[in-house]
Amino acid sequence: MVSKRNILTVFSIYTFTSYNMNKKETIKNFIRFLKTTNESTFHNAFSFRGGNILYVSNKNMLKEISWFSLARIYEDIKKIKEYKTNHDNYIRLVA
């Protein structure tokens, strides 16, 4: 079964490892990644409407993850990456 938590975790990892891409490119590439792997890996577990991801939950209800949810997570991950970079630079400067 696919859950919202699983999808958002994969998106978080994808965002953290994406370099030199802005928010729009990152989200579009993630949705493209899901579309290409949907048939073979996920057995058509997802469908797509614009920038939104649709999936069937454990209770056989159709759920949706919006573009805006992905955008908020992108911003949070970006802040974490910036903090990590600044922290690493500070440690190098002090040492």
Buried (B, 14 or more C-beta within 10 A) or exposed (E): EBEBEEBBEBBBEBBEEBEEEEBEEBBEBBBEEBEEEBEEEEEEBBBEEEBBBEBBEEEEEEBEBEBEBBBEBBEEBBEEBEEEEEEEEEEEEEE
